[in-house]
Amino acid sequence: MSISGITNIALSGMRAQTTRIGAIASNVANSSTPDYARLNTSLASTEPGVRATVEATSSDVDLATELTDMLEAEQSYKANAVVFETGADLWEMLMSIKRD
């Protein structure tokens, strides 16, 4: 796999987690809204990367679940950001070697 492929996968992971955090924010903001349908984010592997799909569910909003999901999404985002930065650093190093 190429460096650009790795960074693209990491970028898709960051985008998926951003979508997930948006759904969580909506759930928290509407937690006391009558008849609000909780949003659930499903993550699926794609070629290449990850795709996030948001769907309304029939369950109520549980703030403890939302907090747990938010922490997980944050950690996943950070992990993908590290992979992205490492890939970018490696690419820069390779280009420097090529120039020399």
A tleap script that builds the chain and sets N, CA, C and O, in Angstrom:
source leaprc.protein.ff14SB
mol = sequence {
  NMET SER ILE SER GLY ILE THR ASN ILE ALA
  LEU SER GLY MET ARG ALA GLN THR THR ARG
  ILE GLY ALA ILE ALA SER ASN VAL ALA ASN
  SER SER THR PRO ASP TYR ALA ARG LEU ASN
  THR SER LEU ALA SER THR GLU PRO GLY VAL
  ARG ALA THR VAL GLU ALA THR SER SER ASP
  VAL ASP LEU ALA THR GLU LEU THR ASP MET
  LEU GLU ALA GLU GLN SER TYR LYS ALA ASN
  ALA VAL VAL PHE GLU THR GLY ALA ASP LEU
  TRP GLU MET LEU MET SER ILE LYS ARG CASP
}
set mol.1.N position { 0.846 -1.179 0.000 }
set mol.1.CA position { 0.000 0.000 0.000 }
set mol.1.C position { 0.889 1.238 0.000 }
set mol.1.O position { 1.916 1.268 0.677 }
set mol.2.N position { 0.505 2.235 -0.740 }
set mol.2.CA position { 1.285 3.464 -0.836 }
set mol.2.C position { 1.021 4.375 0.354 }
set mol.2.O position { 0.051 4.198 1.092 }
set mol.3.N position { 1.899 5.347 0.524 }
set mol.3.CA position { 1.734 6.322 1.609 }
set mol.3.C position { 0.455 7.112 1.397 }
set mol.3.O position { -0.273 7.385 2.352 }
set mol.4.N position { 0.175 7.481 0.153 }
set mol.4.CA position { -1.051 8.242 -0.099 }
set mol.4.C position { -2.284 7.393 0.211 }
set mol.4.O position { -3.303 7.922 0.655 }
set mol.5.N position { -2.199 6.078 -0.019 }
set mol.5.CA position { -3.307 5.193 0.330 }
set mol.5.C position { -3.537 5.149 1.829 }
set mol.5.O position { -4.676 5.160 2.294 }
set mol.6.N position { -2.451 5.099 2.577 }
set mol.6.CA position { -2.550 5.069 4.041 }
set mol.6.C position { -3.140 6.368 4.560 }
set mol.6.O position { -4.013 6.348 5.428 }
set mol.7.N position { -2.673 7.506 4.036 }
set mol.7.CA position { -3.207 8.785 4.506 }
set mol.7.C position { -4.673 8.949 4.102 }
set mol.7.O position { -5.454 9.543 4.846 }
set mol.8.N position { -5.053 8.430 2.934 }
set mol.8.CA position { -6.467 8.502 2.523 }
set mol.8.C position { -7.356 7.671 3.438 }
set mol.8.O position { -8.471 8.079 3.765 }
set mol.9.N position { -6.863 6.503 3.851 }
set mol.9.CA position { -7.637 5.673 4.778 }
set mol.9.C position { -7.785 6.388 6.117 }
set mol.9.O position { -8.872 6.413 6.693 }
set mol.10.N position { -6.695 6.968 6.612 }
set mol.10.CA position { -6.756 7.700 7.878 }
set mol.10.C position { -7.704 8.894 7.768 }
set mol.10.O position { -8.465 9.170 8.696 }
set mol.11.N position { -7.660 9.596 6.649 }
set mol.11.CA position { -8.554 10.734 6.437 }
set mol.11.C position { -10.011 10.286 6.425 }
set mol.11.O position { -10.872 10.964 6.987 }
set mol.12.N position { -10.295 9.154 5.791 }
set mol.12.CA position { -11.678 8.657 5.781 }
set mol.12.C position { -12.119 8.287 7.197 }
set mol.12.O position { -13.283 8.469 7.552 }
set mol.13.N position { -11.197 7.771 8.002 }
set mol.13.CA position { -11.513 7.466 9.398 }
set mol.13.C position { -11.827 8.724 10.188 }
set mol.13.O position { -12.752 8.735 10.999 }
set mol.14.N position { -11.060 9.786 9.955 }
set mol.14.CA position { -11.337 11.051 10.647 }
set mol.14.C position { -12.687 11.619 10.226 }
set mol.14.O position { -13.439 12.125 11.059 }
set mol.15.N position { -12.992 11.536 8.937 }
set mol.15.CA position { -14.296 12.023 8.458 }
set mol.15.C position { -15.441 11.211 9.061 }
set mol.15.O position { -16.473 11.767 9.438 }
set mol.16.N position { -15.257 9.905 9.151 }
set mol.16.CA position { -16.298 9.048 9.728 }
set mol.16.C position { -16.533 9.399 11.193 }
set mol.16.O position { -17.678 9.459 11.643 }
set mol.17.N position { -15.459 9.629 11.935 }
set mol.17.CA position { -15.610 9.984 13.348 }
set mol.17.C position { -16.217 11.373 13.512 }
set mol.17.O position { -16.937 11.621 14.479 }
set mol.18.N position { -15.938 12.274 12.584 }
set mol.18.CA position { -16.572 13.599 12.613 }
set mol.18.C position { -18.082 13.470 12.413 }
set mol.18.O position { -18.860 14.143 13.088 }
set mol.19.N position { -18.491 12.612 11.494 }
set mol.19.CA position { -19.912 12.348 11.284 }
set mol.19.C position { -20.533 11.763 12.548 }
set mol.19.O position { -21.626 12.160 12.953 }
set mol.20.N position { -19.834 10.826 13.161 }
set mol.20.CA position { -20.313 10.184 14.383 }
set mol.20.C position { -20.475 11.203 15.514 }
set mol.20.O position { -21.475 11.174 16.232 }
set mol.21.N position { -19.507 12.095 15.676 }
set mol.21.CA position { -19.583 13.111 16.730 }
set mol.21.C position { -20.737 14.068 16.460 }
set mol.21.O position { -21.381 14.537 17.398 }
set mol.22.N position { -21.005 14.364 15.192 }
set mol.22.CA position { -22.152 15.213 14.855 }
set mol.22.C position { -23.469 14.582 15.275 }
set mol.22.O position { -24.357 15.266 15.784 }
set mol.23.N position { -23.594 13.276 15.062 }
set mol.23.CA position { -24.813 12.571 15.480 }
set mol.23.C position { -24.935 12.559 17.001 }
set mol.23.O position { -26.027 12.731 17.544 }
set mol.24.N position { -23.815 12.355 17.682 }
set mol.24.CA position { -23.829 12.365 19.154 }
set mol.24.C position { -24.242 13.736 19.662 }
set mol.24.O position { -25.044 13.838 20.590 }
set mol.25.N position { -23.703 14.788 19.064 }
set mol.25.CA position { -24.063 16.155 19.469 }
set mol.25.C position { -25.551 16.407 19.284 }
set mol.25.O position { -26.188 17.038 20.129 }
set mol.26.N position { -26.101 15.921 18.192 }
set mol.26.CA position { -27.535 16.065 17.952 }
set mol.26.C position { -28.342 15.319 19.010 }
set mol.26.O position { -29.360 15.816 19.492 }
set mol.27.N position { -27.877 14.124 19.364 }
set mol.27.CA position { -28.576 13.341 20.387 }
set mol.27.C position { -28.575 14.066 21.733 }
set mol.27.O position { -29.601 14.130 22.410 }
set mol.28.N position { -27.429 14.607 22.113 }
set mol.28.CA position { -27.331 15.308 23.402 }
set mol.28.C position { -28.197 16.569 23.380 }
set mol.28.O position { -28.914 16.851 24.340 }
set mol.29.N position { -28.127 17.322 22.285 }
set mol.29.CA position { -28.896 18.566 22.180 }
set mol.29.C position { -30.397 18.316 22.213 }
set mol.29.O position { -31.158 19.162 22.683 }
set mol.30.N position { -30.826 17.164 21.717 }
set mol.30.CA position { -32.259 16.862 21.650 }
set mol.30.C position { -32.710 15.832 22.675 }
set mol.30.O position { -33.804 15.280 22.556 }
set mol.31.N position { -31.888 15.568 23.674 }
set mol.31.CA position { -32.191 14.499 24.631 }
set mol.31.C position { -33.508 14.703 25.378 }
set mol.31.O position { -34.133 13.729 25.799 }
set mol.32.N position { -33.932 15.942 25.547 }
set mol.32.CA position { -35.204 16.182 26.242 }
set mol.32.C position { -36.332 16.581 25.287 }
set mol.32.O position { -37.403 16.991 25.732 }
set mol.33.N position { -36.101 16.465 24.003 }
set mol.33.CA position { -37.125 16.772 23.007 }
set mol.33.C position { -38.089 15.593 22.899 }
set mol.33.O position { -37.665 14.466 22.646 }
set mol.34.N position { -39.385 15.847 23.091 }
set mol.34.CA position { -40.349 14.745 22.993 }
set mol.34.C position { -40.329 14.103 21.598 }
set mol.34.O position { -40.220 14.795 20.586 }
set mol.35.N position { -40.435 12.793 21.566 }
set mol.35.CA position { -40.493 12.006 20.330 }
set mol.35.C position { -39.247 12.128 19.446 }
set mol.35.O position { -39.302 11.845 18.250 }
set mol.36.N position { -38.136 12.545 20.035 }
set mol.36.CA position { -36.894 12.613 19.262 }
set mol.36.C position { -36.393 11.194 19.018 }
set mol.36.O position { -36.361 10.374 19.935 }
set mol.37.N position { -36.008 10.915 17.796 }
set mol.37.CA position { -35.465 9.607 17.436 }
set mol.37.C position { -33.940 9.678 17.516 }
set mol.37.O position { -33.305 10.422 16.768 }
set mol.38.N position { -33.366 8.907 18.422 }
set mol.38.CA position { -31.914 8.896 18.611 }
set mol.38.C position { -31.231 8.503 17.308 }
set mol.38.O position { -31.666 7.587 16.611 }
set mol.39.N position { -30.144 9.220 16.993 }
set mol.39.CA position { -29.355 8.914 15.810 }
set mol.39.C position { -28.258 7.926 16.178 }
set mol.39.O position { -27.568 8.088 17.185 }
set mol.40.N position { -28.111 6.914 15.356 }
set mol.40.CA position { -27.062 5.916 15.552 }
set mol.40.C position { -26.155 5.939 14.327 }
set mol.40.O position { -26.627 5.997 13.192 }
set mol.41.N position { -24.854 5.893 14.571 }
set mol.41.CA position { -23.885 5.900 13.482 }
set mol.41.C position { -23.308 4.507 13.311 }
set mol.41.O position { -22.807 3.908 14.262 }
set mol.42.N position { -23.384 3.998 12.091 }
set mol.42.CA position { -22.784 2.709 11.752 }
set mol.42.C position { -21.550 2.976 10.915 }
set mol.42.O position { -21.574 3.788 9.991 }
set mol.43.N position { -20.470 2.284 11.248 }
set mol.43.CA position { -19.235 2.410 10.490 }
set mol.43.C position { -19.049 1.152 9.653 }
set mol.43.O position { -19.246 0.037 10.135 }
set mol.44.N position { -18.671 1.344 8.405 }
set mol.44.CA position { -18.471 0.203 7.504 }
set mol.44.C position { -17.157 0.372 6.757 }
set mol.44.O position { -16.785 1.476 6.359 }
set mol.45.N position { -16.477 -0.723 6.580 }
set mol.45.CA position { -15.236 -0.735 5.817 }
set mol.45.C position { -15.563 -0.583 4.343 }
set mol.45.O position { -16.459 -1.249 3.825 }
set mol.46.N position { -14.836 0.291 3.675 }
set mol.46.CA position { -15.004 0.492 2.241 }
set mol.46.C position { -13.653 0.304 1.571 }
set mol.46.O position { -12.646 0.079 2.242 }
set mol.47.N position { -13.636 0.395 0.283 }
set mol.47.CA position { -12.381 0.243 -0.454 }
set mol.47.C position { -11.951 1.586 -0.994 }
set mol.47.O position { -12.577 2.004 -1.968 }
set mol.48.N position { -11.028 2.282 -0.528 }
set mol.48.CA position { -10.327 2.064 0.734 }
set mol.48.C position { -10.904 2.963 1.819 }
set mol.48.O position { -11.352 4.071 1.525 }
set mol.49.N position { -10.901 2.517 3.032 }
set mol.49.CA position { -11.262 3.361 4.159 }
set mol.49.C position { -12.489 2.941 4.934 }
set mol.49.O position { -12.809 1.759 5.063 }
set mol.50.N position { -13.167 3.964 5.450 }
set mol.50.CA position { -14.311 3.772 6.337 }
set mol.50.C position { -15.429 4.709 5.907 }
set mol.50.O position { -15.176 5.834 5.474 }
set mol.51.N position { -16.662 4.242 6.029 }
set mol.51.CA position { -17.832 5.075 5.724 }
set mol.51.C position { -18.738 5.098 6.948 }
set mol.51.O position { -18.957 4.064 7.579 }
set mol.52.N position { -19.259 6.259 7.283 }
set mol.52.CA position { -20.195 6.400 8.398 }
set mol.52.C position { -21.592 6.654 7.848 }
set mol.52.O position { -21.787 7.498 6.973 }
set mol.53.N position { -22.562 5.909 8.377 }
set mol.53.CA position { -23.959 6.075 7.996 }
set mol.53.C position { -24.752 6.381 9.259 }
set mol.53.O position { -24.639 5.668 10.256 }
set mol.54.N position { -25.547 7.432 9.218 }
set mol.54.CA position { -26.352 7.845 10.368 }
set mol.54.C position { -27.812 7.505 10.099 }
set mol.54.O position { -28.369 7.850 9.057 }
set mol.55.N position { -28.419 6.815 11.074 }
set mol.55.CA position { -29.825 6.431 10.949 }
set mol.55.C position { -30.549 6.724 12.253 }
set mol.55.O position { -29.975 6.586 13.333 }
set mol.56.N position { -31.801 7.125 12.153 }
set mol.56.CA position { -32.635 7.318 13.335 }
set mol.56.C position { -33.058 5.952 13.865 }
set mol.56.O position { -33.343 5.036 13.093 }
set mol.57.N position { -33.095 5.828 15.180 }
set mol.57.CA position { -33.501 4.570 15.809 }
set mol.57.C position { -34.757 4.800 16.632 }
set mol.57.O position { -35.237 5.927 16.753 }
set mol.58.N position { -35.278 3.730 17.192 }
set mol.58.CA position { -36.469 3.861 18.032 }
set mol.58.C position { -36.107 3.977 19.510 }
set mol.58.O position { -36.997 4.055 20.357 }
set mol.59.N position { -34.825 3.990 19.828 }
set mol.59.CA position { -34.416 4.048 21.236 }
set mol.59.C position { -34.339 5.488 21.737 }
set mol.59.O position { -34.200 6.429 20.956 }
set mol.60.N position { -34.432 5.633 23.047 }
set mol.60.CA position { -34.301 6.934 23.685 }
set mol.60.C position { -32.828 7.282 23.840 }
set mol.60.O position { -31.958 6.416 23.759 }
set mol.61.N position { -32.567 8.559 24.064 }
set mol.61.CA position { -31.206 9.028 24.273 }
set mol.61.C position { -30.805 8.766 25.719 }
set mol.61.O position { -31.503 9.169 26.649 }
set mol.62.N position { -29.678 8.090 25.899 }
set mol.62.CA position { -29.089 7.858 27.215 }
set mol.62.C position { -27.780 8.635 27.247 }
set mol.62.O position { -26.852 8.327 26.500 }
set mol.63.N position { -27.705 9.646 28.117 }
set mol.63.CA position { -26.535 10.518 28.123 }
set mol.63.C position { -25.247 9.776 28.457 }
set mol.63.O position { -24.184 10.150 27.961 }
set mol.64.N position { -25.311 8.747 29.273 }
set mol.64.CA position { -24.113 7.961 29.588 }
set mol.64.C position { -23.603 7.250 28.335 }
set mol.64.O position { -22.396 7.194 28.100 }
set mol.65.N position { -24.509 6.715 27.542 }
set mol.65.CA position { -24.123 6.066 26.288 }
set mol.65.C position { -23.522 7.079 25.325 }
set mol.65.O position { -22.529 6.793 24.656 }
set mol.66.N position { -24.117 8.251 25.257 }
set mol.66.CA position { -23.614 9.296 24.358 }
set mol.66.C position { -22.208 9.729 24.774 }
set mol.66.O position { -21.347 9.937 23.920 }
set mol.67.N position { -21.971 9.865 26.077 }
set mol.67.CA position { -20.649 10.244 26.567 }
set mol.67.C position { -19.622 9.176 26.220 }
set mol.67.O position { -18.521 9.488 25.767 }
set mol.68.N position { -19.983 7.929 26.430 }
set mol.68.CA position { -19.082 6.822 26.101 }
set mol.68.C position { -18.782 6.803 24.598 }
set mol.68.O position { -17.630 6.643 24.194 }
set mol.69.N position { -19.815 6.965 23.782 }
set mol.69.CA position { -19.624 6.993 22.330 }
set mol.69.C position { -18.746 8.173 21.910 }
set mol.69.O position { -17.911 8.044 21.016 }
set mol.70.N position { -18.941 9.323 22.560 }
set mol.70.CA position { -18.147 10.500 22.232 }
set mol.70.C position { -16.670 10.272 22.560 }
set mol.70.O position { -15.799 10.626 21.765 }
set mol.71.N position { -16.387 9.690 23.711 }
set mol.71.CA position { -15.001 9.408 24.088 }
set mol.71.C position { -14.358 8.419 23.111 }
set mol.71.O position { -13.199 8.584 22.730 }
set mol.72.N position { -15.101 7.409 22.714 }
set mol.72.CA position { -14.591 6.431 21.747 }
set mol.72.C position { -14.324 7.091 20.396 }
set mol.72.O position { -13.299 6.828 19.766 }
set mol.73.N position { -15.238 7.942 19.952 }
set mol.73.CA position { -15.065 8.634 18.674 }
set mol.73.C position { -13.858 9.567 18.727 }
set mol.73.O position { -13.104 9.674 17.759 }
set mol.74.N position { -13.682 10.235 19.855 }
set mol.74.CA position { -12.537 11.138 20.023 }
set mol.74.C position { -11.217 10.367 19.933 }
set mol.74.O position { -10.288 10.795 19.248 }
set mol.75.N position { -11.140 9.240 20.619 }
set mol.75.CA position { -9.914 8.437 20.589 }
set mol.75.C position { -9.659 7.880 19.190 }
set mol.75.O position { -8.514 7.833 18.739 }
set mol.76.N position { -10.706 7.465 18.514 }
set mol.76.CA position { -10.558 6.949 17.152 }
set mol.76.C position { -10.090 8.046 16.201 }
set mol.76.O position { -9.252 7.810 15.330 }
set mol.77.N position { -10.636 9.242 16.375 }
set mol.77.CA position { -10.224 10.373 15.548 }
set mol.77.C position { -8.742 10.661 15.771 }
set mol.77.O position { -7.982 10.833 14.818 }
set mol.78.N position { -8.340 10.712 17.045 }
set mol.78.CA position { -6.938 10.992 17.369 }
set mol.78.C position { -6.006 9.929 16.789 }
set mol.78.O position { -4.938 10.262 16.274 }
set mol.79.N position { -6.391 8.672 16.865 }
set mol.79.CA position { -5.559 7.600 16.324 }
set mol.79.C position { -5.395 7.753 14.813 }
set mol.79.O position { -4.295 7.581 14.286 }
set mol.80.N position { -6.477 8.073 14.122 }
set mol.80.CA position { -6.395 8.291 12.677 }
set mol.80.C position { -5.562 9.520 12.353 }
set mol.80.O position { -4.843 9.531 11.353 }
set mol.81.N position { -5.645 10.553 13.178 }
set mol.81.CA position { -4.844 11.760 12.957 }
set mol.81.C position { -3.351 11.453 13.089 }
set mol.81.O position { -2.544 11.980 12.323 }
set mol.82.N position { -2.980 10.613 14.044 }
set mol.82.CA position { -1.576 10.223 14.203 }
set mol.82.C position { -1.098 9.463 12.969 }
set mol.82.O position { 0.003 9.709 12.475 }
set mol.83.N position { -1.920 8.542 12.470 }
set mol.83.CA position { -1.554 7.796 11.261 }
set mol.83.C position { -1.396 8.765 10.089 }
set mol.83.O position { -0.444 8.654 9.316 }
set mol.84.N position { -2.314 9.702 9.956 }
set mol.84.CA position { -2.253 10.674 8.867 }
set mol.84.C position { -0.974 11.502 8.957 }
set mol.84.O position { -0.268 11.663 7.961 }
set mol.85.N position { -0.671 12.029 10.145 }
set mol.85.CA position { 0.529 12.848 10.336 }
set mol.85.C position { 1.799 12.040 10.084 }
set mol.85.O position { 2.748 12.547 9.486 }
set mol.86.N position { 1.823 10.802 10.529 }
set mol.86.CA position { 2.989 9.945 10.302 }
set mol.86.C position { 3.186 9.687 8.815 }
set mol.86.O position { 4.312 9.730 8.318 }
set mol.87.N position { 2.096 9.418 8.106 }
set mol.87.CA position { 2.175 9.218 6.661 }
set mol.87.C position { 2.666 10.473 5.945 }
set mol.87.O position { 3.469 10.389 5.017 }
set mol.88.N position { 2.182 11.637 6.378 }
set mol.88.CA position { 2.615 12.894 5.772 }
set mol.88.C position { 4.099 13.144 6.048 }
set mol.88.O position { 4.829 13.592 5.164 }
set mol.89.N position { 4.541 12.858 7.265 }
set mol.89.CA position { 5.964 13.008 7.606 }
set mol.89.C position { 6.831 12.069 6.777 }
set mol.89.O position { 7.894 12.458 6.291 }
set mol.90.N position { 6.374 10.842 6.620 }
set mol.90.CA position { 7.113 9.865 5.825 }
set mol.90.C position { 7.194 10.309 4.369 }
set mol.90.O position { 8.242 10.193 3.734 }
set mol.91.N position { 6.094 10.814 3.850 }
set mol.91.CA position { 6.073 11.305 2.470 }
set mol.91.C position { 7.069 12.449 2.302 }
set mol.91.O position { 7.803 12.500 1.315 }
set mol.92.N position { 7.091 13.363 3.264 }
set mol.92.CA position { 8.023 14.491 3.212 }
set mol.92.C position { 9.470 13.995 3.242 }
set mol.92.O position { 10.318 14.509 2.513 }
set mol.93.N position { 9.747 13.010 4.071 }
set mol.93.CA position { 11.088 12.450 4.162 }
set mol.93.C position { 11.491 11.798 2.836 }
set mol.93.O position { 12.615 11.982 2.369 }
set mol.94.N position { 10.587 11.048 2.238 }
set mol.94.CA position { 10.880 10.404 0.966 }
set mol.94.C position { 11.136 11.438 -0.135 }
set mol.94.O position { 12.032 11.252 -0.959 }
set mol.95.N position { 10.369 12.507 -0.154 }
set mol.95.CA position { 10.572 13.546 -1.148 }
set mol.95.C position { 11.910 14.248 -0.925 }
set mol.95.O position { 12.568 14.634 -1.891 }
set mol.96.N position { 12.313 14.415 0.307 }
set mol.96.CA position { 13.610 15.020 0.631 }
set mol.96.C position { 14.746 14.125 0.146 }
set mol.96.O position { 15.729 14.616 -0.407 }
set mol.97.N position { 14.619 12.826 0.349 }
set mol.97.CA position { 15.636 11.885 -0.117 }
set mol.97.C position { 15.709 11.899 -1.630 }
set mol.97.O position { 16.798 11.856 -2.202 }
set mol.98.N position { 14.572 11.957 -2.278 }
set mol.98.CA position { 14.517 11.960 -3.737 }
set mol.98.C position { 15.183 13.216 -4.315 }
set mol.98.O position { 15.851 13.145 -5.346 }
set mol.99.N position { 15.001 14.367 -3.649 }
set mol.99.CA position { 15.590 15.619 -4.111 }
set mol.99.C position { 17.107 15.603 -3.993 }
set mol.99.O position { 17.812 16.185 -4.817 }
set mol.100.N position { 17.593 14.940 -2.973 }
set mol.100.CA position { 19.043 14.928 -2.714 }
set mol.100.C position { 19.798 14.030 -3.603 }
set mol.100.O position { 21.020 13.930 -3.486 }
savepdb mol mol.pdb
quit
